[in-house]
């Protein structure tokens, strides 16, 4: 049973934009109230890119501030990452993550590749 599905990745030129989407199965919605996007570049550790809390507060890693925006829809079964002014260093596999309430575990998507290259 697939619980998180990401989409929206692809190849884009430097300065371009992409919007990633993460759709959560309704069966898990009762267990989560916040979300995040991580990324992992080749040879590097996975890093937290952006997060959004239950009340809508957002956080971003310094390198994407002013360029990326995390959001979710009213029904909270979709999470988005709007990425503008993409740079080659943004190239990575991007993963959606939803923490499980009152737990140190969460749901991971399978990832979507973002490649920024001319």
Rosetta blueprint (number, residue, H / E / L):
1 X L
2 X L
3 X L
4 X E
5 X E
6 X E
7 X E
8 X L
9 X L
10 X E
11 X E
12 X E
13 X L
14 X L
15 X L
16 X L
17 X L
18 X E
19 X E
20 X E
21 X E
22 X E
23 X E
24 X E
25 X L
26 X H
27 X H
28 X H
29 X H
30 X H
31 X H
32 X L
33 X L
34 X L
35 X E
36 X E
37 X E
38 X E
39 X E
40 X E
41 X L
42 X L
43 X L
44 X L
45 X L
46 X L
47 X E
48 X E
49 X E
50 X E
51 X E
52 X E
53 X L
54 X L
55 X L
56 X L
57 X L
58 X E
59 X E
60 X E
61 X L
62 X H
63 X H
64 X H
65 X L
66 X L
67 X L
68 X E
69 X E
70 X E
71 X E
72 X E
73 X L
74 X L
75 X L
76 X L
77 X L
78 X E
79 X E
80 X E
81 X E
82 X E
83 X E
84 X L
85 X L
86 X L
87 X L
88 X H
89 X H
90 X H
91 X L
92 X E
93 X E
94 X E
95 X E
96 X E
97 X E
98 X E
99 X E
100 X L
101 X L
102 X L
103 X L
104 X L
105 X L
106 X E
107 X E
108 X E
109 X L
110 X L
111 X L
112 X E
113 X E
114 X E
115 X E
116 X E
117 X L
118 X L
